[in-house]
Amino acid sequence: MANIKGEKQRGILKELDLGGKIRELRLKRRMTLKDISERTGFSTALLSQIENNIVSPPISTLWKIAQALDAKLTYFFQQSPIEQQDYFIVRGGQGKPVFRQESRYSITYFSLGYGKEGRKMDPFLIEFSGREEPTEPLGHEGEEFLYVLKGRVELTYGDKTITLEEGDAIYYDSRVMHKAEGAAGTVLLAVLCIGKPGSKEDPQN
């Protein structure tokens, strides 16, 4: 049973190809695994496993890698636009999975704006099951809007802990260290929108 689950996870990682995006940007920056290791504190062995889609990094790890590569976190969630028009529709249940992590809990990000070219924000549907491992807070440029569809969210924002119930929403400056977790033993569905500030060097190049 464990082997079946492991094979399924490897298949998901290969499909999302998060590791390929990391390697592509690293090579574009003309950096080695050792360079990234020195900037993040992660071993070259772990970084190699991530790039080869053997290991799925938690958001906090991905954030440190993004910093080392001088990129925004959302760079790794980007998908190629598929429609050259002013709007893009995602029908129910057709969000595109762009990030998935499984350990003793699972979290999946479904992109709801992947087909819109030149978008200024990234909307996601987040599905989170259980919570048995602590996550690390992170901060990044931009703003976020979080709306709880199902379950309960415990949001750590700076030195505050905020509980959000079904139907609650919060808009916040994402430069402040923050983390959002589902209540233990519950299934959480939430909509997260991440605003993308302009910069001299767009990390999506």
Secondary structure, 3 states (H helix, E strand, C coil): CHHHHHHHHHHHHHHHCHHHHHHHHHHHCCCCHHHHHHHHCCCHHHHHHHHCCCCCCCHHHHHHHHHHCCCCHHHHHCCCCCECCCCCCCCCCCCEEEEEEECCCEEEEEECCCCECCCCEEEEEEEEECCCCCCCCECCCCEEEEEEEECCEEEEECCEEEEECCCCEEEEECCCCEEEEECCCCEEEEEEEEECCCCCCCCCC
